Amino acid sequence: MPIVTIQQGPREAGQKRALVEKVTGAFVEALGVPAESVSVWIQEYPAENWGTAGKLTADR
């Protein structure tokens, strides 16, 4: 049973639905597993809780 964890900034529910559908489809295609066996977990972090290249994302 594949378990996929996605870490990202906040997104709208519709965007997350599309993401879960496409990620699930990729596992079905690549691994030949049934869609029912794929779990996708989305962890969202506000911009003040992460940074890139030495700068807080909220400050960009």
N, C-alpha and C positions, 0 to 999 in steps of 0.2 A: 504494500500500500504506500504509494508515494505521498509524502507530506512536503509541501512547498511553503516556505515562509518568505513574505515580501515585506521589506521595511521601506517606508516611504513617508513623505509629507502628506498631510490631509488631502483627500480627493473627494469628489461627489460620489454618491451611492451609484449612480449610473456608470461612472467611470470604473468603479470597483467591480460592478457586475460584468462589464465587458472584459476587464482584466482577468477575472476568475475564469470566465468562459474560454478565453484564448489560451491561458496557461494550462487549463485542463485539457483542451484540445491538443496542445503541443505534446503533453505527456501521453495521451492516447495514441497519437500518431507515431511518436518516437519510440515508445516502449511497448505499444500494443496492449496496454492495460485498459480495463473498462473505466469509463468516466466516473462511475460510482466509487472507484477505489482511490481517486485522487482527492486529497484534502489541500485546500489553499488557505493559509492564514495570512492576514494582512495586519501588520503592526504599523500604526501611524504615529508620527512624531511631529509636534509643532516646530516651526522654524527656529524657535529660540532654544531647542533641545539638540541641535546638531550643526555641524559646520563642515566646510570644505576649504582646502588651501589656506588654513590658518584663520579663517574668518567665520564667524557665526552666520548662519544662513539668514537669520532675521535682520542682520545688519547689511545685507547686500542690496 
